[in-house]
Every structure is written in structure tokens, then in C-alpha cells.
Amino acid sequence: MTLHLHDVKAHPAPRKRRTRVGRGRSSGCGKTSGRGMGGQRSRSGDSGAGLYEGGQMQLFRKLPRRGFSNARYKVRYAVVNVAALQGAFEDGAVVDPAALLRAGVLAKLGADGVKILGTGELSRPLTVKAHAFSASALAKIQAAGGTGETLAD
């Protein structure tokens, strides 16, 4: 016996239909639609965040806070690769954060300034002023005959 596509039928497994609430008393879920007798939980829009525990102290307030997060002290730089400097500036140009914004290399400054990274090649002698440099970026800038100056803010 060969199996053909037109012989394939849907599996006869029973599927439970969803309960349609608010469809009359005989449906078993009419009137209050399974939401009880009024109050906040019966209203639309109640998400019930799951933190309220009937007036007793919530579990998350009983538990001690543990650990330490360094996130608030994280340094956030706007990063620029040396390859972007190659195409955006002429020989001997002074590249500072304001010039990077004017040239469109950066959309906005980072919270802690600008960091120059070493991806790509640089053959132009540029004077680059930034808040931080990677070691490879500084080496490439100096190898091209330029200088890298660290800004202090």
C-alpha cells in the first residue's frame, strides 16, 4: 500500500475548546464571567503584579539584599576605529570629539567621552585628541606619523 498526499487526514485527537465567558447563565461562565463579585481583580486592565500578599510583608522585602554590582561605575565611551579616521579627515587634521561629531563619524558622545580603537589601517598623519586610546590604536596613529593626546575631563 502506498501513501499519497490525498490520503493523509487530520489526526483525530480531541482538542479542548476555549471557554467563552460572558455568554449567559447556562454556559456556566455568565454574569461575572468567572471573575467573582467585583473589586479590583474583576476589572479590565488589572495585571496583578503578584507582589501583593494580602497585607502581610512581601517576600522580596523579607529577604536580604546580597551582592554588589559594579554597573553604576562602568565607564561608557563612544568608540571610533582608526579606519573611520582614515576616510573622514585630511592629512594633518586635528581630530577631537567635536570634529568627530561634525564629520558624522559619531552620532553622539559617550557619557565618559570618546575612545579610539585599533581596528583598520591608518596612513594619514593626524593629531587625535580623545579621552582614551587602545594600545594598538595609539601605535597605528604614531606609525602613520601622527600623535595621540589624551583628554582629561
Secondary structure, DSSP 8 states (H G I E B T S, - for coil): ----GGG--------------SS-GGGTS-TTTTS-SSSGGGSTT----S---TTS--HHHHS-------GGG----EEEEHHHHHHHS-TT-EE-HHHHHHHTS-SS-BTTBEEEE--S---S--EEEESEE-HHHHHHHHHTT-EEEE---
